[in-house]
């Protein structure tokens, strides 16, 4: 992809998956980015190719932009200290 296309892809990724048809609250995964590239740029990328592009653009697949509102910090701490240990 050209540098201009990579800039556009980064802008699309910044908009989030919901702006491109996925359910609100979803995160980018390589399996979502690959068809996005196909739809927007008419180029076919594999999931592994989409992963490499995401890393090149400093995006990590499956990392939410913010923590869930339902997150229970006490449960997370207890799990980390007791169960995981």
PyMOL Python script that loads the backbone (N, CA, C, O; Angstrom):
from pymol import cmd

cmd.read_pdbstr("""\
ATOM      1  N   UNK A   1       0.845  -1.180   0.000  1.00  0.00           N
ATOM      2  CA  UNK A   1       0.000   0.000   0.000  1.00  0.00           C
ATOM      3  C   UNK A   1       0.888   1.239   0.000  1.00  0.00           C
ATOM      4  O   UNK A   1       1.965   1.247   0.595  1.00  0.00           O
ATOM      5  N   UNK A   2       0.429   2.262  -0.662  1.00  0.00           N
ATOM      6  CA  UNK A   2       1.182   3.507  -0.729  1.00  0.00           C
ATOM      7  C   UNK A   2       1.122   4.238   0.612  1.00  0.00           C
ATOM      8  O   UNK A   2       0.233   3.974   1.421  1.00  0.00           O
ATOM      9  N   UNK A   3       2.062   5.152   0.850  1.00  0.00           N
ATOM     10  CA  UNK A   3       2.011   5.931   2.104  1.00  0.00           C
ATOM     11  C   UNK A   3       0.686   6.675   2.280  1.00  0.00           C
ATOM     12  O   UNK A   3       0.188   6.794   3.400  1.00  0.00           O
ATOM     13  N   UNK A   4       0.116   7.174   1.189  1.00  0.00           N
ATOM     14  CA  UNK A   4      -1.166   7.892   1.260  1.00  0.00           C
ATOM     15  C   UNK A   4      -2.286   6.944   1.699  1.00  0.00           C
ATOM     16  O   UNK A   4      -3.140   7.314   2.505  1.00  0.00           O
ATOM     17  N   UNK A   5      -2.276   5.723   1.163  1.00  0.00           N
ATOM     18  CA  UNK A   5      -3.285   4.728   1.550  1.00  0.00           C
ATOM     19  C   UNK A   5      -3.106   4.320   3.005  1.00  0.00           C
ATOM     20  O   UNK A   5      -4.089   4.108   3.715  1.00  0.00           O
ATOM     21  N   UNK A   6      -1.868   4.209   3.450  1.00  0.00           N
ATOM     22  CA  UNK A   6      -1.625   3.872   4.852  1.00  0.00           C
ATOM     23  C   UNK A   6      -2.144   4.967   5.777  1.00  0.00           C
ATOM     24  O   UNK A   6      -2.673   4.675   6.850  1.00  0.00           O
ATOM     25  N   UNK A   7      -1.995   6.231   5.366  1.00  0.00           N
ATOM     26  CA  UNK A   7      -2.545   7.347   6.158  1.00  0.00           C
ATOM     27  C   UNK A   7      -4.065   7.231   6.243  1.00  0.00           C
ATOM     28  O   UNK A   7      -4.649   7.419   7.310  1.00  0.00           O
ATOM     29  N   UNK A   8      -4.696   6.921   5.121  1.00  0.00           N
ATOM     30  CA  UNK A   8      -6.153   6.771   5.106  1.00  0.00           C
ATOM     31  C   UNK A   8      -6.582   5.596   5.987  1.00  0.00           C
ATOM     32  O   UNK A   8      -7.561   5.692   6.727  1.00  0.00           O
ATOM     33  N   UNK A   9      -5.846   4.495   5.902  1.00  0.00           N
ATOM     34  CA  UNK A   9      -6.174   3.336   6.729  1.00  0.00           C
ATOM     35  C   UNK A   9      -6.065   3.679   8.204  1.00  0.00           C
ATOM     36  O   UNK A   9      -6.929   3.298   8.994  1.00  0.00           O
ATOM     37  N   UNK A  10      -5.012   4.395   8.586  1.00  0.00           N
ATOM     38  CA  UNK A  10      -4.861   4.808   9.983  1.00  0.00           C
ATOM     39  C   UNK A  10      -6.045   5.672  10.417  1.00  0.00           C
ATOM     40  O   UNK A  10      -6.536   5.533  11.538  1.00  0.00           O
ATOM     41  N   UNK A  11      -6.499   6.550   9.549  1.00  0.00           N
ATOM     42  CA  UNK A  11      -7.656   7.395   9.877  1.00  0.00           C
ATOM     43  C   UNK A  11      -8.909   6.535  10.047  1.00  0.00           C
ATOM     44  O   UNK A  11      -9.700   6.775  10.960  1.00  0.00           O
ATOM     45  N   UNK A  12      -9.100   5.537   9.179  1.00  0.00           N
ATOM     46  CA  UNK A  12     -10.245   4.643   9.313  1.00  0.00           C
ATOM     47  C   UNK A  12     -10.178   3.877  10.628  1.00  0.00           C
ATOM     48  O   UNK A  12     -11.189   3.715  11.311  1.00  0.00           O
ATOM     49  N   UNK A  13      -8.988   3.408  10.977  1.00  0.00           N
ATOM     50  CA  UNK A  13      -8.841   2.661  12.226  1.00  0.00           C
ATOM     51  C   UNK A  13      -9.098   3.554  13.436  1.00  0.00           C
ATOM     52  O   UNK A  13      -9.650   3.100  14.438  1.00  0.00           O
ATOM     53  N   UNK A  14      -8.701   4.814  13.346  1.00  0.00           N
ATOM     54  CA  UNK A  14      -8.971   5.760  14.434  1.00  0.00           C
ATOM     55  C   UNK A  14     -10.471   5.963  14.646  1.00  0.00           C
ATOM     56  O   UNK A  14     -10.912   6.220  15.766  1.00  0.00           O
ATOM     57  N   UNK A  15     -11.246   5.848  13.584  1.00  0.00           N
ATOM     58  CA  UNK A  15     -12.696   6.027  13.689  1.00  0.00           C
ATOM     59  C   UNK A  15     -13.352   4.898  14.480  1.00  0.00           C
ATOM     60  O   UNK A  15     -14.440   5.075  15.028  1.00  0.00           O
ATOM     61  N   UNK A  16     -12.710   3.764  14.540  1.00  0.00           N
ATOM     62  CA  UNK A  16     -13.244   2.628  15.284  1.00  0.00           C
ATOM     63  C   UNK A  16     -14.080   1.707  14.415  1.00  0.00           C
ATOM     64  O   UNK A  16     -14.564   2.113  13.358  1.00  0.00           O
ATOM     65  N   UNK A  17     -14.251   0.473  14.855  1.00  0.00           N
ATOM     66  CA  UNK A  17     -15.006  -0.505  14.076  1.00  0.00           C
ATOM     67  C   UNK A  17     -16.470  -0.135  13.863  1.00  0.00           C
ATOM     68  O   UNK A  17     -17.035  -0.443  12.814  1.00  0.00           O
ATOM     69  N   UNK A  18     -17.093   0.522  14.842  1.00  0.00           N
ATOM     70  CA  UNK A  18     -18.512   0.863  14.720  1.00  0.00           C
ATOM     71  C   UNK A  18     -18.762   1.799  13.535  1.00  0.00           C
ATOM     72  O   UNK A  18     -19.824   1.738  12.915  1.00  0.00           O
ATOM     73  N   UNK A  19     -17.809   2.650  13.219  1.00  0.00           N
ATOM     74  CA  UNK A  19     -17.956   3.573  12.097  1.00  0.00           C
ATOM     75  C   UNK A  19     -17.933   2.847  10.758  1.00  0.00           C
ATOM     76  O   UNK A  19     -18.272   3.421   9.723  1.00  0.00           O
ATOM     77  N   UNK A  20     -17.532   1.583  10.788  1.00  0.00           N
ATOM     78  CA  UNK A  20     -17.417   0.817   9.547  1.00  0.00           C
ATOM     79  C   UNK A  20     -18.316  -0.414   9.535  1.00  0.00           C
ATOM     80  O   UNK A  20     -18.080  -1.354   8.776  1.00  0.00           O
ATOM     81  N   UNK A  21     -19.341  -0.406  10.374  1.00  0.00           N
ATOM     82  CA  UNK A  21     -20.359  -1.437  10.297  1.00  0.00           C
ATOM     83  C   UNK A  21     -20.340  -2.511  11.375  1.00  0.00           C
ATOM     84  O   UNK A  21     -21.238  -3.352  11.411  1.00  0.00           O
ATOM     85  N   UNK A  22     -19.358  -2.506  12.239  1.00  0.00           N
ATOM     86  CA  UNK A  22     -19.355  -3.501  13.314  1.00  0.00           C
ATOM     87  C   UNK A  22     -20.122  -2.950  14.514  1.00  0.00           C
ATOM     88  O   UNK A  22     -20.398  -1.753  14.580  1.00  0.00           O
ATOM     89  N   UNK A  23     -20.459  -3.802  15.438  1.00  0.00           N
ATOM     90  CA  UNK A  23     -21.255  -3.436  16.601  1.00  0.00           C
ATOM     91  C   UNK A  23     -20.466  -2.464  17.481  1.00  0.00           C
ATOM     92  O   UNK A  23     -19.249  -2.582  17.628  1.00  0.00           O
ATOM     93  N   UNK A  24     -21.183  -1.509  18.060  1.00  0.00           N
ATOM     94  CA  UNK A  24     -20.572  -0.542  18.981  1.00  0.00           C
ATOM     95  C   UNK A  24     -19.863  -1.277  20.112  1.00  0.00           C
ATOM     96  O   UNK A  24     -20.379  -2.267  20.630  1.00  0.00           O
ATOM     97  N   UNK A  25     -18.700  -0.805  20.492  1.00  0.00           N
ATOM     98  CA  UNK A  25     -17.951  -1.401  21.586  1.00  0.00           C
ATOM     99  C   UNK A  25     -16.988  -2.485  21.144  1.00  0.00           C
ATOM    100  O   UNK A  25     -16.236  -3.008  21.968  1.00  0.00           O
ATOM    101  N   UNK A  26     -16.989  -2.838  19.862  1.00  0.00           N
ATOM    102  CA  UNK A  26     -16.063  -3.843  19.353  1.00  0.00           C
ATOM    103  C   UNK A  26     -14.685  -3.226  19.175  1.00  0.00           C
ATOM    104  O   UNK A  26     -14.540  -2.005  19.127  1.00  0.00           O
ATOM    105  N   UNK A  27     -13.686  -4.074  19.079  1.00  0.00           N
ATOM    106  CA  UNK A  27     -12.305  -3.615  18.869  1.00  0.00           C
ATOM    107  C   UNK A  27     -11.830  -4.108  17.511  1.00  0.00           C
ATOM    108  O   UNK A  27     -12.422  -5.016  16.927  1.00  0.00           O
ATOM    109  N   UNK A  28     -10.763  -3.505  17.016  1.00  0.00           N
ATOM    110  CA  UNK A  28     -10.190  -3.941  15.755  1.00  0.00           C
ATOM    111  C   UNK A  28      -9.474  -5.264  15.938  1.00  0.00           C
ATOM    112  O   UNK A  28      -8.702  -5.447  16.880  1.00  0.00           O
ATOM    113  N   UNK A  29      -9.735  -6.160  15.047  1.00  0.00           N
ATOM    114  CA  UNK A  29      -8.978  -7.398  14.954  1.00  0.00           C
ATOM    115  C   UNK A  29      -8.477  -7.478  13.516  1.00  0.00           C
ATOM    116  O   UNK A  29      -9.020  -6.827  12.624  1.00  0.00           O
ATOM    117  N   UNK A  30      -7.459  -8.266  13.304  1.00  0.00           N
ATOM    118  CA  UNK A  30      -6.927  -8.403  11.944  1.00  0.00           C
ATOM    119  C   UNK A  30      -7.996  -8.967  11.006  1.00  0.00           C
ATOM    120  O   UNK A  30      -8.027  -8.627   9.824  1.00  0.00           O
ATOM    121  N   UNK A  31      -8.870  -9.828  11.530  1.00  0.00           N
ATOM    122  CA  UNK A  31      -9.930 -10.393  10.682  1.00  0.00           C
ATOM    123  C   UNK A  31     -11.003  -9.357  10.344  1.00  0.00           C
ATOM    124  O   UNK A  31     -11.801  -9.584   9.434  1.00  0.00           O
ATOM    125  N   UNK A  32     -11.043  -8.258  11.033  1.00  0.00           N
ATOM    126  CA  UNK A  32     -11.932  -7.150  10.669  1.00  0.00           C
ATOM    127  C   UNK A  32     -11.213  -6.155   9.769  1.00  0.00           C
ATOM    128  O   UNK A  32     -11.824  -5.574   8.872  1.00  0.00           O
ATOM    129  N   UNK A  33      -9.938  -5.959   9.999  1.00  0.00           N
ATOM    130  CA  UNK A  33      -9.173  -4.980   9.213  1.00  0.00           C
ATOM    131  C   UNK A  33      -8.985  -5.470   7.779  1.00  0.00           C
ATOM    132  O   UNK A  33      -9.038  -4.668   6.846  1.00  0.00           O
ATOM    133  N   UNK A  34      -8.766  -6.769   7.585  1.00  0.00           N
ATOM    134  CA  UNK A  34      -8.558  -7.304   6.234  1.00  0.00           C
ATOM    135  C   UNK A  34      -9.735  -6.986   5.303  1.00  0.00           C
ATOM    136  O   UNK A  34      -9.500  -6.494   4.199  1.00  0.00           O
ATOM    137  N   UNK A  35     -11.006  -7.246   5.700  1.00  0.00           N
ATOM    138  CA  UNK A  35     -12.104  -6.876   4.795  1.00  0.00           C
ATOM    139  C   UNK A  35     -12.293  -5.363   4.664  1.00  0.00           C
ATOM    140  O   UNK A  35     -12.748  -4.883   3.626  1.00  0.00           O
ATOM    141  N   UNK A  36     -11.949  -4.614   5.708  1.00  0.00           N
ATOM    142  CA  UNK A  36     -12.016  -3.157   5.613  1.00  0.00           C
ATOM    143  C   UNK A  36     -11.074  -2.669   4.513  1.00  0.00           C
ATOM    144  O   UNK A  36     -11.441  -1.810   3.711  1.00  0.00           O
ATOM    145  N   UNK A  37      -9.873  -3.215   4.480  1.00  0.00           N
ATOM    146  CA  UNK A  37      -8.909  -2.851   3.437  1.00  0.00           C
ATOM    147  C   UNK A  37      -9.474  -3.212   2.061  1.00  0.00           C
ATOM    148  O   UNK A  37      -9.358  -2.438   1.111  1.00  0.00           O
ATOM    149  N   UNK A  38     -10.079  -4.381   1.969  1.00  0.00           N
ATOM    150  CA  UNK A  38     -10.669  -4.792   0.695  1.00  0.00           C
ATOM    151  C   UNK A  38     -11.774  -3.863   0.230  1.00  0.00           C
ATOM    152  O   UNK A  38     -11.840  -3.508  -0.947  1.00  0.00           O
ATOM    153  N   UNK A  39     -12.648  -3.466   1.161  1.00  0.00           N
ATOM    154  CA  UNK A  39     -13.764  -2.575   0.805  1.00  0.00           C
ATOM    155  C   UNK A  39     -13.290  -1.178   0.444  1.00  0.00           C
ATOM    156  O   UNK A  39     -13.783  -0.584  -0.515  1.00  0.00           O
ATOM    157  N   UNK A  40     -12.345  -0.653   1.198  1.00  0.00           N
ATOM    158  CA  UNK A  40     -11.933   0.747   1.003  1.00  0.00           C
ATOM    159  C   UNK A  40     -10.884   0.935  -0.091  1.00  0.00           C
ATOM    160  O   UNK A  40     -10.870   1.960  -0.773  1.00  0.00           O
ATOM    161  N   UNK A  41     -10.011  -0.050  -0.257  1.00  0.00           N
ATOM    162  CA  UNK A  41      -8.885   0.129  -1.180  1.00  0.00           C
ATOM    163  C   UNK A  41      -8.911  -0.860  -2.346  1.00  0.00           C
ATOM    164  O   UNK A  41      -8.055  -0.794  -3.228  1.00  0.00           O
ATOM    165  N   UNK A  42      -9.878  -1.770  -2.359  1.00  0.00           N
ATOM    166  CA  UNK A  42     -10.004  -2.760  -3.432  1.00  0.00           C
ATOM    167  C   UNK A  42      -8.732  -3.575  -3.603  1.00  0.00           C
ATOM    168  O   UNK A  42      -8.287  -3.848  -4.718  1.00  0.00           O
ATOM    169  N   UNK A  43      -8.165  -3.953  -2.473  1.00  0.00           N
ATOM    170  CA  UNK A  43      -6.952  -4.767  -2.428  1.00  0.00           C
ATOM    171  C   UNK A  43      -7.214  -5.902  -1.452  1.00  0.00           C
ATOM    172  O   UNK A  43      -7.811  -5.688  -0.397  1.00  0.00           O
ATOM    173  N   UNK A  44      -6.780  -7.084  -1.790  1.00  0.00           N
ATOM    174  CA  UNK A  44      -6.987  -8.241  -0.926  1.00  0.00           C
ATOM    175  C   UNK A  44      -5.783  -8.435  -0.002  1.00  0.00           C
ATOM    176  O   UNK A  44      -4.646  -8.550  -0.460  1.00  0.00           O
ATOM    177  N   UNK A  45      -6.052  -8.468   1.300  1.00  0.00           N
ATOM    178  CA  UNK A  45      -5.015  -8.733   2.300  1.00  0.00           C
ATOM    179  C   UNK A  45      -5.434  -9.928   3.127  1.00  0.00           C
ATOM    180  O   UNK A  45      -6.611 -10.080   3.454  1.00  0.00           O
ATOM    181  N   UNK A  46      -4.483 -10.774   3.466  1.00  0.00           N
ATOM    182  CA  UNK A  46      -4.752 -11.884   4.372  1.00  0.00           C
ATOM    183  C   UNK A  46      -4.825 -11.338   5.795  1.00  0.00           C
ATOM    184  O   UNK A  46      -4.475 -10.184   6.045  1.00  0.00           O
ATOM    185  N   UNK A  47      -5.272 -12.158   6.703  1.00  0.00           N
ATOM    186  CA  UNK A  47      -5.329 -11.751   8.112  1.00  0.00           C
ATOM    187  C   UNK A  47      -3.922 -11.453   8.624  1.00  0.00           C
ATOM    188  O   UNK A  47      -3.718 -10.479   9.349  1.00  0.00           O
ATOM    189  N   UNK A  48      -2.950 -12.290   8.250  1.00  0.00           N
ATOM    190  CA  UNK A  48      -1.576 -12.034   8.707  1.00  0.00           C
ATOM    191  C   UNK A  48      -1.008 -10.766   8.069  1.00  0.00           C
ATOM    192  O   UNK A  48      -0.246 -10.040   8.707  1.00  0.00           O
ATOM    193  N   UNK A  49      -1.369 -10.501   6.829  1.00  0.00           N
ATOM    194  CA  UNK A  49      -0.934  -9.257   6.182  1.00  0.00           C
ATOM    195  C   UNK A  49      -1.548  -8.039   6.851  1.00  0.00           C
ATOM    196  O   UNK A  49      -0.887  -7.014   7.018  1.00  0.00           O
ATOM    197  N   UNK A  50      -2.826  -8.154   7.236  1.00  0.00           N
ATOM    198  CA  UNK A  50      -3.496  -7.059   7.944  1.00  0.00           C
ATOM    199  C   UNK A  50      -2.846  -6.834   9.305  1.00  0.00           C
ATOM    200  O   UNK A  50      -2.712  -5.695   9.752  1.00  0.00           O
ATOM    201  N   UNK A  51      -2.443  -7.922   9.963  1.00  0.00           N
ATOM    202  CA  UNK A  51      -1.751  -7.797  11.256  1.00  0.00           C
ATOM    203  C   UNK A  51      -0.452  -7.019  11.085  1.00  0.00           C
ATOM    204  O   UNK A  51      -0.151  -6.131  11.883  1.00  0.00           O
ATOM    205  N   UNK A  52       0.311  -7.344  10.057  1.00  0.00           N
ATOM    206  CA  UNK A  52       1.575  -6.633   9.821  1.00  0.00           C
ATOM    207  C   UNK A  52       1.335  -5.151   9.541  1.00  0.00           C
ATOM    208  O   UNK A  52       2.076  -4.295  10.023  1.00  0.00           O
ATOM    209  N   UNK A  53       0.295  -4.853   8.759  1.00  0.00           N
ATOM    210  CA  UNK A  53      -0.029  -3.448   8.487  1.00  0.00           C
ATOM    211  C   UNK A  53      -0.424  -2.721   9.766  1.00  0.00           C
ATOM    212  O   UNK A  53      -0.016  -1.581   9.989  1.00  0.00           O
ATOM    213  N   UNK A  54      -1.213  -3.379  10.601  1.00  0.00           N
ATOM    214  CA  UNK A  54      -1.636  -2.755  11.859  1.00  0.00           C
ATOM    215  C   UNK A  54      -0.428  -2.443  12.736  1.00  0.00           C
ATOM    216  O   UNK A  54      -0.347  -1.367  13.327  1.00  0.00           O
ATOM    217  N   UNK A  55       0.503  -3.378  12.819  1.00  0.00           N
ATOM    218  CA  UNK A  55       1.706  -3.141  13.617  1.00  0.00           C
ATOM    219  C   UNK A  55       2.533  -2.007  13.031  1.00  0.00           C
ATOM    220  O   UNK A  55       3.100  -1.195  13.763  1.00  0.00           O
ATOM    221  N   UNK A  56       2.595  -1.960  11.713  1.00  0.00           N
ATOM    222  CA  UNK A  56       3.327  -0.875  11.041  1.00  0.00           C
ATOM    223  C   UNK A  56       2.734   0.491  11.378  1.00  0.00           C
ATOM    224  O   UNK A  56       3.447   1.491  11.456  1.00  0.00           O
ATOM    225  N   UNK A  57       1.424   0.513  11.575  1.00  0.00           N
ATOM    226  CA  UNK A  57       0.722   1.763  11.902  1.00  0.00           C
ATOM    227  C   UNK A  57       0.595   1.972  13.410  1.00  0.00           C
ATOM    228  O   UNK A  57      -0.097   2.888  13.854  1.00  0.00           O
ATOM    229  N   UNK A  58       1.257   1.131  14.193  1.00  0.00           N
ATOM    230  CA  UNK A  58       1.253   1.211  15.665  1.00  0.00           C
ATOM    231  C   UNK A  58      -0.119   0.907  16.263  1.00  0.00           C
ATOM    232  O   UNK A  58      -0.459   1.422  17.328  1.00  0.00           O
ATOM    233  N   UNK A  59      -0.903   0.077  15.584  1.00  0.00           N
ATOM    234  CA  UNK A  59      -2.162  -0.413  16.121  1.00  0.00           C
ATOM    235  C   UNK A  59      -1.952  -1.850  16.542  1.00  0.00           C
ATOM    236  O   UNK A  59      -1.288  -2.620  15.849  1.00  0.00           O
ATOM    237  N   UNK A  60      -2.516  -2.207  17.671  1.00  0.00           N
ATOM    238  CA  UNK A  60      -2.430  -3.598  18.099  1.00  0.00           C
ATOM    239  C   UNK A  60      -3.818  -4.202  18.017  1.00  0.00           C
ATOM    240  O   UNK A  60      -4.773  -3.637  18.550  1.00  0.00           O
ATOM    241  N   UNK A  61      -3.943  -5.338  17.360  1.00  0.00           N
ATOM    242  CA  UNK A  61      -5.262  -5.946  17.265  1.00  0.00           C
ATOM    243  C   UNK A  61      -5.777  -6.397  18.619  1.00  0.00           C
ATOM    244  O   UNK A  61      -5.009  -6.826  19.480  1.00  0.00           O
ATOM    245  N   UNK A  62      -7.085  -6.296  18.797  1.00  0.00           N
ATOM    246  CA  UNK A  62      -7.797  -6.772  19.978  1.00  0.00           C
ATOM    247  C   UNK A  62      -7.463  -6.010  21.251  1.00  0.00           C
ATOM    248  O   UNK A  62      -7.614  -6.553  22.346  1.00  0.00           O
ATOM    249  N   UNK A  63      -7.020  -4.787  21.136  1.00  0.00           N
ATOM    250  CA  UNK A  63      -6.780  -3.964  22.317  1.00  0.00           C
ATOM    251  C   UNK A  63      -7.852  -2.883  22.386  1.00  0.00           C
ATOM    252  O   UNK A  63      -7.877  -1.998  21.531  1.00  0.00           O
ATOM    253  N   UNK A  64      -8.732  -2.929  23.373  1.00  0.00           N
ATOM    254  CA  UNK A  64      -9.765  -1.894  23.460  1.00  0.00           C
ATOM    255  C   UNK A  64      -9.161  -0.524  23.748  1.00  0.00           C
ATOM    256  O   UNK A  64      -8.141  -0.413  24.429  1.00  0.00           O
ATOM    257  N   UNK A  65      -9.796   0.504  23.227  1.00  0.00           N
ATOM    258  CA  UNK A  65      -9.323   1.870  23.430  1.00  0.00           C
ATOM    259  C   UNK A  65      -9.522   2.327  24.877  1.00  0.00           C
ATOM    260  O   UNK A  65      -8.765   3.153  25.388  1.00  0.00           O
ATOM    261  N   UNK A  66     -10.543   1.784  25.522  1.00  0.00           N
ATOM    262  CA  UNK A  66     -10.801   2.145  26.910  1.00  0.00           C
ATOM    263  C   UNK A  66     -11.319   0.912  27.644  1.00  0.00           C
ATOM    264  O   UNK A  66     -11.721  -0.072  27.024  1.00  0.00           O
ATOM    265  N   UNK A  67     -11.302   0.979  28.950  1.00  0.00           N
ATOM    266  CA  UNK A  67     -11.777  -0.158  29.747  1.00  0.00           C
ATOM    267  C   UNK A  67     -13.297  -0.187  29.786  1.00  0.00           C
ATOM    268  O   UNK A  67     -13.956   0.847  29.674  1.00  0.00           O
ATOM    269  N   UNK A  68     -13.830  -1.361  29.944  1.00  0.00           N
ATOM    270  CA  UNK A  68     -15.279  -1.531  29.994  1.00  0.00           C
ATOM    271  C   UNK A  68     -15.845  -0.851  31.233  1.00  0.00           C
ATOM    272  O   UNK A  68     -15.235  -0.890  32.302  1.00  0.00           O
ATOM    273  N   UNK A  69     -16.993  -0.238  31.092  1.00  0.00           N
ATOM    274  CA  UNK A  69     -17.647   0.432  32.212  1.00  0.00           C
ATOM    275  C   UNK A  69     -18.055  -0.581  33.285  1.00  0.00           C
ATOM    276  O   UNK A  69     -18.139  -0.244  34.466  1.00  0.00           O
ATOM    277  N   UNK A  70     -18.309  -1.825  32.864  1.00  0.00           N
ATOM    278  CA  UNK A  70     -18.753  -2.869  33.794  1.00  0.00           C
ATOM    279  C   UNK A  70     -17.593  -3.493  34.564  1.00  0.00           C
ATOM    280  O   UNK A  70     -17.820  -4.357  35.411  1.00  0.00           O
ATOM    281  N   UNK A  71     -16.385  -3.087  34.297  1.00  0.00           N
ATOM    282  CA  UNK A  71     -15.200  -3.702  34.908  1.00  0.00           C
ATOM    283  C   UNK A  71     -15.259  -3.578  36.432  1.00  0.00           C
ATOM    284  O   UNK A  71     -15.489  -2.495  36.970  1.00  0.00           O
ATOM    285  N   UNK A  72     -15.051  -4.684  37.106  1.00  0.00           N
ATOM    286  CA  UNK A  72     -15.066  -4.737  38.563  1.00  0.00           C
ATOM    287  C   UNK A  72     -13.615  -4.832  39.041  1.00  0.00           C
ATOM    288  O   UNK A  72     -13.021  -5.910  39.017  1.00  0.00           O
ATOM    289  N   UNK A  73     -13.056  -3.721  39.467  1.00  0.00           N
ATOM    290  CA  UNK A  73     -11.642  -3.662  39.852  1.00  0.00           C
ATOM    291  C   UNK A  73     -11.319  -4.597  41.010  1.00  0.00           C
ATOM    292  O   UNK A  73     -10.241  -5.191  41.038  1.00  0.00           O
ATOM    293  N   UNK A  74     -12.235  -4.738  41.964  1.00  0.00           N
ATOM    294  CA  UNK A  74     -11.997  -5.638  43.093  1.00  0.00           C
ATOM    295  C   UNK A  74     -11.900  -7.087  42.620  1.00  0.00           C
ATOM    296  O   UNK A  74     -11.051  -7.841  43.094  1.00  0.00           O
ATOM    297  N   UNK A  75     -12.763  -7.471  41.697  1.00  0.00           N
ATOM    298  CA  UNK A  75     -12.723  -8.837  41.170  1.00  0.00           C
ATOM    299  C   UNK A  75     -11.440  -9.078  40.378  1.00  0.00           C
ATOM    300  O   UNK A  75     -10.860 -10.161  40.448  1.00  0.00           O
ATOM    301  N   UNK A  76     -11.003  -8.086  39.639  1.00  0.00           N
ATOM    302  CA  UNK A  76      -9.759  -8.210  38.876  1.00  0.00           C
ATOM    303  C   UNK A  76      -8.575  -8.362  39.817  1.00  0.00           C
ATOM    304  O   UNK A  76      -7.711  -9.212  39.598  1.00  0.00           O
ATOM    305  N   UNK A  77      -8.529  -7.549  40.856  1.00  0.00           N
ATOM    306  CA  UNK A  77      -7.440  -7.624  41.834  1.00  0.00           C
ATOM    307  C   UNK A  77      -7.444  -8.972  42.542  1.00  0.00           C
ATOM    308  O   UNK A  77      -6.391  -9.587  42.707  1.00  0.00           O
ATOM    309  N   UNK A  78      -8.607  -9.434  42.957  1.00  0.00           N
ATOM    310  CA  UNK A  78      -8.702 -10.725  43.637  1.00  0.00           C
ATOM    311  C   UNK A  78      -8.257 -11.849  42.720  1.00  0.00           C
ATOM    312  O   UNK A  78      -7.533 -12.745  43.155  1.00  0.00           O
ATOM    313  N   UNK A  79      -8.668 -11.822  41.476  1.00  0.00           N
ATOM    314  CA  UNK A  79      -8.276 -12.859  40.534  1.00  0.00           C
ATOM    315  C   UNK A  79      -6.753 -12.844  40.325  1.00  0.00           C
ATOM    316  O   UNK A  79      -6.106 -13.891  40.313  1.00  0.00           O
ATOM    317  N   UNK A  80      -6.193 -11.630  40.158  1.00  0.00           N
ATOM    318  CA  UNK A  80      -4.765 -11.504  39.912  1.00  0.00           C
ATOM    319  C   UNK A  80      -3.945 -12.012  41.087  1.00  0.00           C
ATOM    320  O   UNK A  80      -2.938 -12.697  40.903  1.00  0.00           O
ATOM    321  N   UNK A  81      -4.379 -11.675  42.293  1.00  0.00           N
ATOM    322  CA  UNK A  81      -3.594 -12.020  43.486  1.00  0.00           C
ATOM    323  C   UNK A  81      -3.836 -13.447  43.971  1.00  0.00           C
ATOM    324  O   UNK A  81      -2.926 -14.064  44.525  1.00  0.00           O
ATOM    325  N   UNK A  82      -5.036 -13.983  43.778  1.00  0.00           N
ATOM    326  CA  UNK A  82      -5.366 -15.299  44.336  1.00  0.00           C
ATOM    327  C   UNK A  82      -5.360 -16.387  43.253  1.00  0.00           C
ATOM    328  O   UNK A  82      -4.583 -17.340  43.316  1.00  0.00           O
ATOM    329  N   UNK A  83      -6.219 -16.229  42.286  1.00  0.00           N
ATOM    330  CA  UNK A  83      -6.405 -17.281  41.285  1.00  0.00           C
ATOM    331  C   UNK A  83      -5.193 -17.426  40.375  1.00  0.00           C
ATOM    332  O   UNK A  83      -4.683 -18.530  40.188  1.00  0.00           O
ATOM    333  N   UNK A  84      -4.741 -16.335  39.820  1.00  0.00           N
ATOM    334  CA  UNK A  84      -3.637 -16.378  38.857  1.00  0.00           C
ATOM    335  C   UNK A  84      -2.324 -16.752  39.515  1.00  0.00           C
ATOM    336  O   UNK A  84      -1.508 -17.462  38.926  1.00  0.00           O
ATOM    337  N   UNK A  85      -2.114 -16.272  40.748  1.00  0.00           N
ATOM    338  CA  UNK A  85      -0.870 -16.548  41.469  1.00  0.00           C
ATOM    339  C   UNK A  85      -0.763 -18.038  41.728  1.00  0.00           C
ATOM    340  O   UNK A  85       0.212 -18.492  42.326  1.00  0.00           O
TER     341      UNK A  85
END
""", "prot")
cmd.dss("prot")
cmd.show_as("cartoon", "prot")
cmd.util.cbc("prot")
cmd.orient("prot")
